[in-house]
C-alpha cells in the first residue's frame, strides 16, 4: 500500500534525507521516498502495518524536526 505524507515547514534538505532513511528502516516499509521541494514523503508499506506506520513516522519527524507538521494526504 502506498501512503503519502505532507511535511509542512520542512526547511532542511539534510533532515529530509535523514527522515527518508529512518522511515525506510521501519519494519513493514519496503520503500521510502522524500521529495524536499514538495515536502512529500511517499512510503510503500505492508497493508497490515498501514495504520500503525503513521504514528511511527510522526515520531521520527518530531525527533529530527520538532516544528514540522505531518499530515496524511
QUIGI-V307388 format. One record per run of one state. SS is the DSSP state (H for helix, E for strand, L for the rest). FROM is the first residue (numbers start at 0). TO is the last residue. Records with the same first field share a line. If there is no record, write none. Layout:
SS = FROM-TO / FROM-TO
//
This chain:
L = 0-0 / 8-11 / 24-27 / 35-38 / 45-45 / 64-67 / 72-72
E = 1-7 / 28-34 / 39-44 / 68-71
H = 12-23 / 46-63
//
